[in-house]
């Protein structure tokens, strides 16, 4: 059964009711660490874990959400009463085309790729579009750089595709430790999320930057009375040097929530430079005469693969 969509007035009344509940019930504040079905694990200000049910009409909660909750009993259980306003929300297209939230209140998205399985340029470009519209900073992390000449060739290709648009590209290896110190520096004092295909080594990288990550997994698992879950649900970790890191499950695909052409263009900095320079205002940069973007490709100023991704996203939007 589809969830009932609430009107603006209904959402406002619910928010007012939540505020009154908080005043009357003396709720605590915390951060959602992970989410299991209809329950979430919330970490309070003293880093104690509480397994919480949700009040009705709160919507979907995700890692990084700040909430107010009411502890219940002596077994670290509770009820989430309200969600605090979000700075942003990373979402993807879920079953039936509905928006599925991934993580909240993040300022960096690390797109983890690897030599094996080989990176998918279109997937990378869709993550970049989603990140730019949060807005947040996108970083391309190439894991398994220790795999010889194949890794160096792939790194050169990625640099050719993305370095000119200002995207940070970090080669690393969870196996040898290459790039891990640089990764720790990039993560420091930020709220970041690892995203990418299954098998690229996100959890191994988490263990490289957070020595006690396995201990944290065990704590969360015991609080939720669930088994080890690093590959099935997202988990938020605190970094030793400051900041937070969310490890999300590997995906087979990722489709961002796109509402208009401008949101697509936000993810293509090299195309934005030519906005308004084409002969036609609604130019799709495919076959129209007087296209400044296609001329830039002929001049070697834009990577053709990036234009293909842009056109593919436009086609998906129109469909």
DRENDRENNU-705774 format. One record per residue: residue number from 1; x, y, z of N, C-alpha, C in turn. Coordinates in steps of 0.2 Angstrom, whole numbers, always signed. Layout:
# residues N
R   seq     n.X     n.Y     n.Z    ca.X    ca.Y    ca.Z     c.X     c.Y     c.Z
R   NUM       X       Y       Z       X       Y       Z       X       Y       Z
...
This chain:
# residues 319
R   seq     n.X     n.Y     n.Z    ca.X    ca.Y    ca.Z     c.X     c.Y     c.Z
R     1      +4      -6      +0      +0      +0      +0      +4      +6      +0
R     2      +3     +11      -4      +7     +17      -5      +6     +22      +2
R     3     +11     +25      +4     +10     +29     +10      +6     +35      +8
R     4      +2     +38     +12      -2     +43     +11      +2     +50     +11
R     5      +1     +54      +6      +5     +60      +5      +2     +65      +9
R     6      +6     +69     +14      +3     +74     +18      +3     +81     +15
R     7      -2     +85     +16      -2     +91     +14      +2     +96     +18
R     8      +3    +102     +15      +8    +107     +19      +5    +108     +26
R     9      -2    +109     +26      -5    +111     +33      -5    +105     +38
R    10      -5     +99     +35      -5     +93     +39      +2     +92     +42
R    11      +7     +93     +38     +14     +93     +40     +16     +98     +45
R    12     +13    +104     +44     +14    +110     +49     +10    +108     +56
R    13      +5    +105     +56      +1    +103     +62      +5     +97     +66
R    14      +8     +93     +62     +12     +87     +65     +18     +90     +68
R    15     +21     +95     +65     +27     +98     +68     +26    +102     +74
R    16     +20    +105     +74     +18    +109     +80     +16    +104     +86
R    17     +13     +98     +84     +12     +93     +89     +19     +90     +92
R    18     +23     +89     +88     +30     +87     +90     +33     +92     +94
R    19     +33     +98     +93     +36    +103     +97     +33    +103    +104
R    20     +26    +102    +105     +23    +102    +111     +25     +96    +115
R    21     +26     +90    +111     +28     +84    +114     +35     +85    +117
R    22     +39     +88    +114     +46     +89    +116     +46     +93    +123
R    23     +42     +98    +123     +42    +102    +129     +39     +99    +135
R    24     +34     +94    +134     +31     +91    +139     +35     +85    +141
R    25     +39     +82    +137     +42     +75    +138     +49     +75    +140
R    26     +52     +81    +139     +59     +82    +141     +64     +77    +136
R    27     +63     +78    +130     +67     +73    +125     +74     +75    +125
R    28     +78     +70    +123     +85     +71    +122     +87     +72    +115
R    29     +93     +74    +113     +94     +75    +106    +100     +69    +105
R    30    +100     +67     +98    +105     +63     +96    +105     +62     +89
R    31    +110     +58     +86    +111     +57     +79    +109     +50     +77
R    32    +106     +49     +71    +105     +42     +69    +111     +39     +66
R    33    +113     +33     +69    +119     +30     +68    +118     +25     +62
R    34    +112     +21     +63    +110     +17     +57    +103     +16     +58
R    35    +100     +12     +53     +93     +11     +52     +91      +4     +50
R    36     +87      +1     +54     +84      -6     +53     +77      -6     +52
R    37     +74      -6     +46     +67      -7     +45     +63      -1     +48
R    38     +59      -2     +53     +55      +3     +57     +59      +6     +63
R    39     +65      +4     +64     +68      +6     +70     +75      +9     +68
R    40     +78     +14     +72     +84     +17     +71     +88     +16     +77
R    41     +95     +16     +76    +100     +17     +82    +102     +24     +83
R    42    +100     +27     +88    +102     +34     +90    +107     +35     +95
R    43    +112     +39     +93    +118     +40     +98    +116     +47    +102
R    44    +116     +47    +108    +115     +53    +112    +121     +57    +113
R    45    +121     +63    +116    +126     +67    +117    +132     +64    +121
R    46    +131     +59    +125    +136     +55    +128    +139     +49    +125
R    47    +137     +48    +118    +139     +43    +114    +136     +36    +116
R    48    +130     +36    +120    +127     +30    +122    +122     +29    +116
R    49    +121     +22    +115    +117     +20    +109    +110     +18    +112
R    50    +105     +20    +108     +98     +19    +110     +94     +16    +104
R    51     +91     +10    +105     +87      +8     +99     +80     +10     +99
R    52     +78     +14     +94     +72     +18     +95     +67     +16     +89
R    53     +61     +16     +91     +55     +16     +87     +53     +23     +85
R    54     +49     +24     +80     +48     +30     +77     +40     +32     +78
R    55     +39     +39     +80     +32     +41     +80     +30     +41     +72
R    56     +23     +40     +72     +20     +40     +65     +21     +47     +62
R    57     +21     +47     +55     +21     +53     +51     +28     +56     +51
R    58     +33     +53     +54     +40     +56     +54     +43     +56     +47
R    59     +41     +51     +43     +45     +50     +37     +51     +45     +37
R    60     +55     +45     +32     +61     +40     +33     +66     +44     +36
R    61     +70     +40     +41     +76     +43     +44     +82     +40     +41
R    62     +87     +43     +41     +93     +40     +38     +99     +42     +42
R    63    +105     +39     +41    +111     +41     +45    +113     +48     +44
R    64    +115     +51     +49    +116     +58     +49    +111     +63     +52
R    65    +105     +60     +52     +99     +64     +54    +100     +66     +62
R    66     +98     +72     +63     +98     +74     +70     +91     +74     +73
R    67     +90     +71     +78     +83     +69     +81     +82     +71     +88
R    68     +76     +72     +90     +74     +72     +97     +71     +65     +99
R    69     +73     +62    +105     +70     +56    +106     +69     +55    +114
R    70     +64     +51    +116     +62     +50    +123     +65     +43    +125
R    71     +69     +42    +129     +72     +36    +132     +66     +32    +135
R    72     +66     +26    +135     +60     +22    +138     +64     +16    +141
R    73     +62     +15    +148     +65      +9    +151     +72      +9    +153
R    74     +75      +4    +155     +82      +3    +157     +86      -1    +152
R    75     +83      -2    +146     +87      -6    +141     +89      -2    +135
R    76     +90      +4    +136     +93      +9    +130     +88      +9    +124
R    77     +81      +8    +126     +76      +9    +121     +73     +16    +121
R    78     +70     +18    +116     +67     +24    +116     +62     +25    +110
R    79     +60     +31    +109     +55     +33    +104     +57     +40    +101
R    80     +58     +40     +94     +60     +46     +91     +54     +51     +90
R    81     +54     +57     +93     +48     +61     +93     +48     +66     +87
R    82     +54     +68     +85     +55     +73     +79     +62     +73     +76
R    83     +62     +75     +70     +68     +76     +66     +69     +83     +65
R    84     +76     +85     +67     +78     +92     +66     +79     +94     +59
R    85     +78    +100     +57     +79    +102     +50     +86    +100     +47
R    86     +85     +97     +41     +91     +95     +38     +95    +100     +34
R    87    +102    +100     +34    +105    +104     +30    +105    +102     +22
R    88    +105     +95     +21    +103     +93     +15    +102     +85     +16
R    89    +100     +82     +10     +98     +75     +10    +100     +72      +3
R    90    +104     +67      +4    +106     +63      -2    +101     +58      -4
R    91     +98     +58     -10     +93     +53     -11     +94     +50     -18
R    92     +91     +44     -19     +91     +41     -25     +84     +39     -27
R    93     +84     +36     -34     +77     +34     -36     +77     +27     -34
R    94     +71     +25     -30     +70     +18     -27     +65     +15     -31
R    95     +62     +10     -28     +57      +5     -31     +51     +10     -34
R    96     +49      +9     -40     +43     +12     -43     +45     +19     -44
R    97     +51     +21     -44     +53     +28     -46     +52     +33     -40
R    98     +51     +30     -34     +50     +35     -28     +57     +37     -25
R    99     +57     +42     -22     +63     +45     -19     +65     +41     -13
R   100     +71     +38     -13     +74     +34      -7     +79     +38      -4
R   101     +79     +41      +3     +84     +44      +6     +90     +40      +7
R   102     +96     +43      +7    +102     +39      +8    +106     +41     +14
R   103    +107     +48     +15    +110     +50     +21    +109     +58     +21
R   104    +109     +61     +27    +108     +68     +28    +113     +71     +32
R   105    +113     +78     +30    +118     +82     +34    +125     +81     +32
R   106    +127     +80     +26    +134     +78     +24    +137     +84     +20
R   107    +143     +85     +20    +146     +90     +16    +152     +87     +11
R   108    +153     +80     +11    +157     +77      +6    +154     +71      +4
R   109    +155     +69      -2    +153     +63      -5    +159     +60      -9
R   110    +162     +54      -6    +167     +51      -9    +165     +45     -13
R   111    +166     +46     -20    +164     +41     -25    +169     +36     -25
R   112    +168     +30     -22    +174     +25     -22    +173     +21     -28
R   113    +179     +21     -32    +179     +16     -38    +185     +12     -37
R   114    +186      +7     -41    +192      +3     -40    +194      +0     -47
R   115    +200      -2     -47    +202      -5     -54    +198     -11     -55
R   116    +196     -15     -50    +192     -21     -51    +187     -20     -45
R   117    +180     -20     -47    +177     -19     -54    +178     -13     -57
R   118    +179     -12     -63    +181      -6     -67    +176      -1     -66
R   119    +178      +5     -65    +173     +11     -64    +168     +12     -70
R   120    +162     +14     -68    +157     +16     -73    +157     +23     -74
R   121    +159     +26     -79    +159     +34     -80    +152     +37     -79
R   122    +147     +33     -82    +140     +36     -81    +138     +36     -74
R   123    +140     +31     -70    +138     +31     -63    +142     +36     -59
R   124    +148     +37     -61    +152     +43     -57    +149     +49     -59
R   125    +147     +50     -65    +144     +57     -67    +137     +58     -63
R   126    +133     +53     -62    +127     +53     -59    +128     +55     -51
R   127    +133     +52     -48    +135     +54     -42    +137     +61     -41
R   128    +141     +63     -46    +143     +70     -46    +137     +75     -46
R   129    +132     +74     -51    +126     +78     -51    +122     +78     -44
R   130    +121     +72     -41    +118     +72     -35    +122     +76     -30
R   131    +128     +75     -30    +132     +79     -25    +132     +87     -26
R   132    +133     +89     -32    +132     +96     -33    +126     +99     -31
R   133    +120     +95     -32    +114     +98     -30    +112     +98     -23
R   134    +117     +95     -18    +115     +95     -11    +115    +102      -8
R   135    +120    +106      -9    +127    +105     -12    +132    +102      -7
R   136    +137     +98     -10    +142     +96      -6    +148     +95     -11
R   137    +154     +93      -8    +160     +92     -12    +160     +85     -14
R   138    +161     +84     -20    +162     +77     -23    +170     +76     -24
R   139    +172     +70     -21    +179     +67     -22    +179     +60     -25
R   140    +183     +59     -30    +184     +53     -33    +189     +49     -30
R   141    +188     +43     -27    +193     +39     -23    +194     +33     -27
R   142    +200     +32     -30    +201     +26     -34    +205     +21     -29
R   143    +202     +16     -27    +205     +11     -23    +208      +5     -27
R   144    +212      +1     -24    +216      -4     -27    +221      -2     -32
R   145    +224      +4     -30    +229      +7     -35    +235      +3     -35
R   146    +236      -2     -31    +242      -7     -31    +242     -12     -36
R   147    +237     -12     -40    +236     -17     -45    +240     -15     -52
R   148    +246     -13     -51    +251     -12     -57    +249      -8     -62
R   149    +251     -10     -68    +250      -5     -74    +243      -4     -76
R   150    +239      -9     -75    +231      -8     -76    +229      -2     -72
R   151    +231      -2     -65    +229      +4     -61    +231     +11     -63
R   152    +237     +11     -66    +240     +17     -68    +237     +20     -74
R   153    +235     +15     -79    +232     +17     -85    +225     +20     -83
R   154    +221     +16     -79    +214     +19     -77    +215     +25     -73
R   155    +220     +26     -69    +220     +33     -65    +221     +38     -71
R   156    +226     +37     -76    +227     +42     -81    +220     +44     -84
R   157    +216     +39     -86    +210     +40     -89    +205     +44     -85
R   158    +205     +43     -79    +200     +47     -74    +203     +54     -73
R   159    +209     +55     -73    +212     +61     -73    +210     +65     -79
R   160    +211     +62     -85    +209     +65     -91    +202     +68     -91
R   161    +197     +63     -88    +190     +65     -88    +188     +70     -83
R   162    +191     +70     -78    +188     +74     -72    +193     +79     -69
R   163    +199     +79     -70    +204     +83     -66    +203     +91     -69
R   164    +201     +91     -75    +200     +98     -78    +194    +101     -75
R   165    +189     +98     -72    +183    +101     -70    +184    +102     -62
R   166    +190    +101     -60    +191    +103     -53    +189     +98     -48
R   167    +188     +91     -50    +186     +86     -46    +193     +83     -42
R   168    +193     +83     -36    +198     +80     -32    +199     +72     -34
R   169    +204     +69     -36    +205     +62     -37    +211     +60     -33
R   170    +209     +55     -29    +214     +52     -24    +215     +45     -25
R   171    +221     +43     -28    +222     +35     -28    +224     +33     -22
R   172    +222     +27     -20    +223     +24     -13    +223     +16     -14
R   173    +225     +13      -8    +225      +6      -8    +224      +4      +0
R   174    +218      +1      +1    +217      -1      +8    +222      -7      +9
R   175    +225     -10      +4    +229     -16      +5    +236     -14      +7
R   176    +239      -9      +4    +246      -7      +5    +246      +0      +9
R   177    +241      +3     +10    +241      +9     +14    +242     +15     +10
R   178    +244     +15      +3    +245     +21      -1    +239     +25      -1
R   179    +240     +32      +0    +235     +37      +0    +230     +37      +6
R   180    +231     +33     +11    +227     +33     +17    +228     +39     +21
R   181    +234     +41     +22    +235     +47     +26    +232     +53     +22
R   182    +232     +54     +16    +229     +59     +12    +222     +58     +13
R   183    +219     +52     +13    +212     +51     +14    +210     +54     +21
R   184    +214     +52     +26    +212     +54     +33    +212     +62     +33
R   185    +216     +65     +30    +216     +73     +29    +210     +75     +26
R   186    +208     +72     +21    +202     +75     +17    +196     +74     +21
R   187    +196     +69     +25    +190     +67     +29    +189     +71     +36
R   188    +195     +74     +38    +195     +77     +45    +190     +83     +45
R   189    +186     +83     +50    +182     +89     +52    +176     +89     +47
R   190    +175     +84     +43    +169     +84     +38    +164     +79     +40
R   191    +158     +79     +37    +154     +74     +38    +153     +71     +31
R   192    +156     +65     +30    +157     +62     +23    +153     +55     +22
R   193    +152     +53     +16    +149     +47     +15    +153     +43      +9
R   194    +154     +37     +10    +157     +33      +5    +151     +30      +1
R   195    +152     +31      -6    +147     +28     -10    +150     +24     -16
R   196    +147     +20     -19    +150     +16     -25    +147      +9     -26
R   197    +150      +6     -31    +148      -1     -33    +150      -6     -27
R   198    +146     -11     -27    +148     -17     -23    +155     -19     -25
R   199    +159     -21     -20    +166     -24     -22    +172     -19     -23
R   200    +170     -13     -22    +176      -8     -23    +180      -7     -17
R   201    +178     -10     -11    +182     -10      -5    +181      -4      +0
R   202    +174      -2      +0    +173      +4      +5    +174      +2     +12
R   203    +172      -4     +14    +172      -6     +21    +180      -7     +23
R   204    +184      -9     +18    +191     -10     +19    +194      -3     +20
R   205    +192      +2     +17    +194      +9     +17    +192     +12     +24
R   206    +186     +10     +26    +184     +12     +33    +188      +9     +38
R   207    +190      +3     +38    +194      +0     +43    +201      +3     +43
R   208    +203      +6     +37    +210      +9     +36    +210     +16     +40
R   209    +205     +19     +40    +205     +26     +43    +202     +26     +50
R   210    +198     +21     +52    +196     +20     +58    +198     +13     +61
R   211    +203     +13     +65    +205      +7     +68    +200      +3     +71
R   212    +196      +6     +75    +191      +2     +79    +184      +2     +76
R   213    +184      +2     +69    +177      +2     +66    +174      -5     +67
R   214    +177     -10     +67    +174     -17     +69    +171     -17     +76
R   215    +174     -13     +81    +171     -13     +87    +165      -9     +87
R   216    +165      -4     +83    +159      +0     +83    +153      -4     +80
R   217    +155      -8     +74    +150     -12     +71    +147     -17     +76
R   218    +151     -20     +81    +148     -24     +86    +144     -21     +91
R   219    +146     -15     +93    +142     -11     +97    +135      -9     +94
R   220    +135      -7     +88    +128      -6     +85    +124     -12     +84
R   221    +127     -17     +82    +124     -24     +81    +120     -26     +88
R   222    +124     -25     +93    +121     -27    +100    +116     -23    +102
R   223    +116     -16    +100    +111     -12    +102    +104     -13     +98
R   224    +105     -15     +92     +99     -17     +88     +97     -24     +88
R   225    +101     -28     +92    +100     -35     +92    +100     -38     +85
R   226    +104     -36     +80    +105     -38     +74    +112     -41     +73
R   227    +113     -44     +68    +120     -47     +66    +124     -42     +63
R   228    +130     -43     +61    +135     -39     +57    +131     -36     +51
R   229    +132     -30     +50    +128     -27     +45    +131     -22     +40
R   230    +138     -22     +40    +142     -17     +36    +140     -17     +29
R   231    +138     -23     +26    +136     -23     +19    +129     -22     +17
R   232    +125     -22     +22    +117     -21     +21    +114     -15     +23
R   233    +117     -11     +28    +114      -5     +29    +120      +0     +30
R   234    +118      +7     +30    +123     +12     +31    +124     +12     +39
R   235    +131     +14     +40    +133     +15     +47    +137     +22     +48
R   236    +136     +26     +53    +140     +32     +54    +145     +30     +59
R   237    +151     +32     +58    +157     +32     +62    +160     +39     +64
R   238    +163     +39     +70    +166     +45     +71    +174     +44     +70
R   239    +177     +49     +67    +184     +49     +65    +188     +51     +71
R   240    +194     +47     +72    +198     +49     +77    +201     +56     +77
R   241    +202     +59     +71    +204     +66     +71    +199     +71     +70
R   242    +193     +69     +71    +187     +74     +70    +183     +73     +64
R   243    +176     +73     +64    +172     +72     +59    +169     +66     +59
R   244    +164     +65     +54    +160     +58     +54    +161     +55     +47
R   245    +160     +49     +47    +160     +45     +40    +155     +40     +40
R   246    +151     +40     +35    +145     +36     +34    +147     +31     +28
R   247    +147     +24     +30    +149     +19     +25    +142     +16     +23
R   248    +141     +17     +16    +134     +15     +13    +135      +8     +10
R   249    +130      +4      +9    +130      -2      +6    +132      -1      -2
R   250    +136      -6      -4    +137      -6     -12    +131      -6     -16
R   251    +131      -3     -22    +125      -3     -26    +127      -6     -33
R   252    +122      -8     -36    +123     -10     -43    +121      -4     -48
R   253    +118      +1     -46    +116      +6     -50    +114     +12     -45
R   254    +114     +18     -48    +112     +24     -44    +109     +29     -49
R   255    +103     +31     -47    +100     +36     -51     +98     +42     -47
R   256    +100     +48     -48     +99     +53     -43     +92     +56     -44
R   257     +89     +59     -40     +82     +63     -40     +83     +69     -44
R   258     +81     +70     -50     +82     +75     -55     +75     +78     -56
R   259     +74     +85     -55     +68     +88     -57     +68     +92     -63
R   260     +74     +95     -65     +74     +99     -71     +81     +99     -74
R   261     +82    +102     -80     +88    +102     -84     +94    +106     -80
R   262     +92    +111     -76     +97    +115     -72    +100    +111     -67
R   263     +97    +106     -64    +100    +102     -59    +105     +97     -62
R   264    +104     +95     -68    +109     +91     -72    +115     +95     -74
R   265    +113    +101     -76    +119    +105     -78    +123    +107     -72
R   266    +121    +107     -66    +125    +109     -60    +130    +104     -59
R   267    +130     +98     -62    +135     +93     -61    +140     +93     -67
R   268    +139     +97     -71    +144     +98     -77    +147    +105     -78
R   269    +152    +106     -74    +155    +113     -73    +158    +115     -80
R   270    +160    +110     -84    +163    +112     -90    +158    +114     -96
R   271    +152    +111     -95    +146    +113     -99    +143    +120     -97
R   272    +143    +121     -91    +140    +128     -88    +144    +134     -91
R   273    +150    +133     -93    +154    +139     -96    +151    +141    -102
R   274    +148    +136    -106    +145    +138    -113    +137    +139    -112
R   275    +135    +140    -106    +128    +142    -106    +126    +148    -109
R   276    +121    +148    -114    +119    +154    -117    +123    +156    -123
R   277    +128    +152    -125    +133    +154    -131    +130    +150    -137
R   278    +126    +145    -136    +124    +141    -142    +118    +146    -146
R   279    +117    +144    -152    +113    +148    -156    +106    +148    -154
R   280    +104    +142    -151     +97    +141    -148     +97    +140    -141
R   281     +92    +143    -137     +92    +143    -130     +91    +136    -127
R   282     +87    +132    -131     +85    +126    -129     +90    +120    -132
R   283     +96    +122    -134    +101    +118    -137    +102    +111    -132
R   284    +102    +106    -135    +103     +99    -132    +110     +97    -133
R   285    +114    +101    -137    +121     +99    -139    +121     +92    -142
R   286    +116     +91    -147    +117     +85    -150    +118     +86    -158
R   287    +113     +89    -161    +114     +90    -168    +112     +97    -171
R   288    +110    +102    -166    +108    +108    -168    +114    +112    -171
R   289    +113    +116    -176    +118    +121    -178    +120    +126    -173
R   290    +126    +128    -174    +128    +134    -170    +129    +132    -162
R   291    +131    +125    -161    +131    +123    -154    +138    +124    -152
R   292    +139    +128    -146    +145    +130    -144    +149    +124    -140
R   293    +145    +120    -137    +147    +114    -134    +151    +109    -138
R   294    +147    +108    -144    +150    +103    -149    +156    +106    -152
R   295    +157    +113    -153    +163    +116    -155    +168    +115    -150
R   296    +167    +116    -144    +172    +115    -139    +174    +108    -139
R   297    +170    +103    -140    +173     +96    -140    +178     +95    -146
R   298    +176     +98    -152    +180     +98    -158    +187    +101    -156
R   299    +187    +106    -152    +193    +110    -150    +197    +106    -144
R   300    +194    +101    -142    +197     +97    -136    +196    +100    -130
R   301    +191    +104    -129    +190    +108    -122    +185    +104    -118
R   302    +182     +99    -120    +177     +96    -116    +178     +88    -118
R   303    +177     +84    -113    +178     +77    -114    +171     +74    -117
R   304    +172     +71    -123    +165     +68    -126    +162     +63    -121
R   305    +165     +60    -117    +161     +55    -113    +157     +59    -108
R   306    +159     +65    -106    +155     +69    -101    +149     +72    -105
R   307    +150     +74    -111    +144     +76    -114    +139     +70    -115
R   308    +141     +64    -117    +137     +59    -117    +133     +57    -111
R   309    +136     +58    -105    +133     +57     -99    +127     +62     -98
R   310    +129     +69    -100    +124     +74     -99    +118     +73    -104
R   311    +119     +71    -110    +114     +69    -114    +109     +64    -112
R   312    +113     +59    -109    +109     +53    -107    +104     +55    -101
R   313    +107     +59     -97    +103     +61     -91     +97     +65     -93
R   314     +98     +70     -98     +93     +73    -101     +87     +69    -104
R   315     +89     +64    -108     +85     +59    -110     +81     +55    -105
R   316     +84     +53    -100     +80     +50     -94     +75     +55     -91
R   317     +77     +61     -90     +73     +66     -87     +66     +67     -92
R   318     +67     +67     -98     +62     +68    -103     +57     +62    -103
R   319     +60     +56    -101     +56     +50    -101     +52     +49     -95
